[in-house]
Amino acid sequence: MPVARDGYEWIEVESFIPGKTGAAHIRPVPGGPYPTHLRVECSKALSRNYPVGTRFRIRAKLTDMQGTPFLYSSWQWKYDVVALPSRSDAEVGQTRGAKPPRR
């Protein structure tokens, strides 16, 4: 994996929650050109305004400005919503903010 790239490219990313709880984060989608462990810096709207599991297309580039490689996309740039999570994901509590069923 190259440490730096010239220019930006359109890539597909998704929101997820690392671990069992916490705030949603953004990562490259599995099977794409970048590994899913790579950090993505982009607009907070992607992780705050859509359910977990939503896929987006963003314009980003691989950089290592802070010493560790990550994907960077300006928070001001437009993005495309590619897919919302399926209904079954929401039913098992994968949607951000979902409460566990009462017993």
QUIGI-V63635 format. One record per backbone hydrogen bond with DSSP energy under -0.5 kcal/mol. CO is the residue of the C=O (numbers start at 1). NH is the residue of the N-H. E is the energy in kcal/mol with one decimal. If there is no record, write none. Layout:
co:CO nh:NH e:E
co:CO nh:NH e:E
This chain:
co:9 nh:60 e:-2.8
co:11 nh:58 e:-2.6
co:12 nh:29 e:-1.8
co:13 nh:56 e:-2.9
co:14 nh:27 e:-2.4
co:15 nh:53 e:-0.9
co:16 nh:18 e:-0.6
co:16 nh:25 e:-3.3
co:23 nh:18 e:-0.5
co:25 nh:16 e:-2.2
co:26 nh:40 e:-0.8
co:27 nh:14 e:-2.7
co:29 nh:32 e:-1.6
co:35 nh:38 e:-1.4
co:38 nh:28 e:-0.5
co:39 nh:71 e:-2.8
co:40 nh:42 e:-0.6
co:41 nh:73 e:-2.5
co:43 nh:46 e:-1.2
co:44 nh:47 e:-0.6
co:44 nh:48 e:-1.9
co:45 nh:49 e:-2.4
co:51 nh:54 e:-1.7
co:54 nh:15 e:-1.8
co:55 nh:82 e:-2.4
co:55 nh:83 e:-1.4
co:56 nh:13 e:-2.6
co:56 nh:58 e:-0.5
co:57 nh:80 e:-2.2
co:58 nh:11 e:-2.9
co:58 nh:60 e:-0.7
co:60 nh:9 e:-2.8
co:61 nh:72 e:-2.6
co:62 nh:5 e:-1.3
co:63 nh:70 e:-2.5
co:64 nh:67 e:-2.3
co:70 nh:63 e:-2.7
co:71 nh:41 e:-3.2
co:72 nh:61 e:-1.7
co:74 nh:77 e:-1.1
co:80 nh:57 e:-2.5
co:80 nh:82 e:-0.7
co:83 nh:55 e:-3.2
co:86 nh:89 e:-0.6
co:86 nh:90 e:-1.4
co:87 nh:91 e:-2.0
co:88 nh:92 e:-1.1
co:89 nh:94 e:-2.3
co:90 nh:93 e:-1.5
co:95 nh:98 e:-2.4
